[in-house]
Amino acid sequence: MSSHDPTRFSFVRHSAGERELLDVGGNVLLAEAAVALNIGDAVEMLANGQVTKTAVVTNHKNRLGIVVGGDSTERAALAQASLVGTLAAAANEQVLVLVSGIAYGVSDEAVVFGDKLKLGATTAGRLLPGLDTTELVAGITGSIVGQALEAAAAAGTTIKVLVALG
């Protein structure tokens, strides 16, 4: 299993083996989960400082990043696509959220390589294509979580995401 122990605030992934192009890793925040969260969940921050996943579009301006670990992973940031969907933290436990770097996420619909991504509107914790500009239908700005580094033919596909809040 590939994992890395973060410091209190963030970590920079140092590969223990051979480096791959566009390798997974980056900066994470240690936060408290409001609900059970899995590896690969795209999350937002609540006013009380907890993080949660939601499909409520008007809340997407509070996007934070993608879950990569937590109490259930012994606070190790996990970096394998095969672990997406694995429990990272139960409600009120600590969770690691990648806020800058590359992580695996899950598509909420078909995604084209290079698409800007925002939080999903159908299934909480997933990602769907968005716009750099104002999300006209939702009436909010700043909802972009990152950019797709892989394509997804359908909802529920695990993809690499460059997390860069926009």
C-alpha positions in Angstrom: 0.0 0.0 0.0 1.3 3.5 -0.9 0.7 6.0 1.9 2.4 9.0 3.4 2.3 10.4 6.9 1.4 14.1 6.9 2.4 16.8 9.4 -0.2 18.7 11.3 -1.0 21.0 8.4 0.1 19.7 5.1 2.4 17.3 3.3 4.3 17.1 0.1 4.4 13.6 -1.3 7.8 12.2 -1.6 7.7 9.0 -3.7 9.1 5.9 -2.1 9.5 4.2 -5.4 9.7 5.3 -9.0 8.0 8.5 -9.9 5.2 8.5 -12.4 4.1 11.5 -14.6 1.3 13.4 -12.9 1.7 11.4 -9.7 -0.9 11.7 -7.0 0.0 13.8 -4.0 0.0 17.4 -2.7 -1.0 19.6 0.3 -3.7 18.4 2.7 -5.7 19.9 5.5 -6.6 18.0 8.7 -10.3 18.6 9.3 -13.3 17.0 11.1 -15.8 15.1 9.0 -19.5 16.1 9.5 -20.6 12.8 7.8 -18.8 9.5 6.9 -16.4 10.4 4.1 -14.6 8.1 1.6 -11.3 8.3 -0.3 -12.1 10.3 -3.4 -15.0 12.3 -2.1 -15.1 15.9 -3.2 -16.0 18.0 -0.2 -17.0 21.5 1.0 -16.4 23.2 4.3 -19.3 24.1 6.6 -19.5 27.3 8.7 -18.5 25.3 11.9 -15.3 24.2 10.2 -16.3 20.6 9.5 -16.2 19.2 6.0 -19.0 17.3 4.2 -20.1 16.2 0.8 -23.2 17.7 -0.8 -25.1 17.8 -4.1 -26.7 21.1 -3.1 -25.5 23.4 -5.9 -25.9 26.7 -3.9 -23.4 25.3 -1.3 -20.7 24.5 -3.9 -18.9 27.9 -3.4 -17.6 26.4 -0.2 -15.7 23.6 -2.0 -12.5 22.6 -0.3 -10.9 19.6 -2.1 -10.8 15.8 -2.3 -10.6 13.4 0.6 -7.4 11.3 0.6 -7.3 9.8 4.2 -8.4 10.1 7.8 -8.8 8.3 11.1 -9.9 5.1 9.2 -6.6 5.1 7.3 -4.6 5.8 10.4 -4.3 9.4 9.1 -2.2 8.3 6.1 -3.0 9.9 2.7 -3.7 7.0 0.3 -2.7 7.4 -3.3 -4.2 4.5 -5.3 -7.2 4.6 -7.6 -8.2 1.1 -6.3 -8.8 2.6 -2.8 -11.4 5.2 -4.0 -14.6 4.5 -2.1 -12.8 3.2 1.0 -13.9 4.8 4.3 -11.5 7.6 5.3 -13.4 8.8 8.4 -16.7 8.4 10.1 -18.8 11.4 11.2 -16.9 13.5 13.8 -13.6 11.8 13.1 -10.6 13.5 11.5 -10.2 13.5 7.7 -7.4 14.5 5.3 -8.5 16.8 2.4 -6.2 17.4 -0.5 -6.5 21.1 -1.2 -3.7 21.5 -3.8 -2.1 18.8 -5.9 -3.4 15.6 -7.6 -5.9 13.2 -6.2 -8.4 10.6 -7.4 -12.0 11.7 -7.6 -15.2 10.2 -9.0 -17.2 11.6 -11.9 -20.9 12.6 -11.6 -21.3 12.3 -15.4 -19.1 12.0 -18.5 -16.0 14.2 -18.2 -13.6 15.2 -21.0 -9.8 15.4 -20.3 -9.1 19.0 -19.4 -12.6 19.9 -18.2 -12.8 22.2 -15.2 -14.6 20.4 -12.4 -17.0 21.4 -9.7 -18.9 19.4 -7.0 -21.5 17.1 -8.3 -25.2 17.9 -8.5 -26.6 14.3 -8.6 -24.5 12.3 -6.2 -22.8 14.0 -3.2 -19.0 13.7 -3.3 -18.7 13.4 -7.0 -17.4 15.9 -9.7 -18.9 17.2 -12.9 -17.7 19.7 -15.6 -18.0 23.4 -14.6 -17.1 26.8 -15.9 -14.4 29.2 -14.9 -16.9 32.0 -15.0 -20.1 32.5 -13.0 -22.2 29.4 -12.7 -25.2 31.2 -14.3 -27.9 28.6 -13.3 -26.8 28.5 -9.7 -26.0 32.2 -9.4 -22.6 31.5 -7.7 -19.0 32.0 -8.6 -15.8 30.3 -7.5 -17.2 26.7 -7.6 -14.3 25.1 -9.5 -12.4 22.4 -7.5 -9.9 21.6 -10.2 -9.3 20.1 -13.6 -9.7 16.6 -15.1 -6.4 14.8 -15.9 -8.3 11.8 -17.2 -11.6 11.4 -19.1 -14.7 9.6 -17.8 -17.2 8.0 -20.1 -19.9 7.8 -17.5 -20.9 8.7 -13.9 -19.1 6.7 -11.2 -15.7 6.6 -13.0 -12.5 7.2 -11.0 -10.4 9.9 -12.5 -7.2 11.8 -11.7 -7.9 15.4 -10.7 -5.6 18.4 -10.5 -7.0 20.1 -7.4 -6.6 23.9 -7.8 -9.5 25.9 -6.3 -10.7 28.5 -8.8 
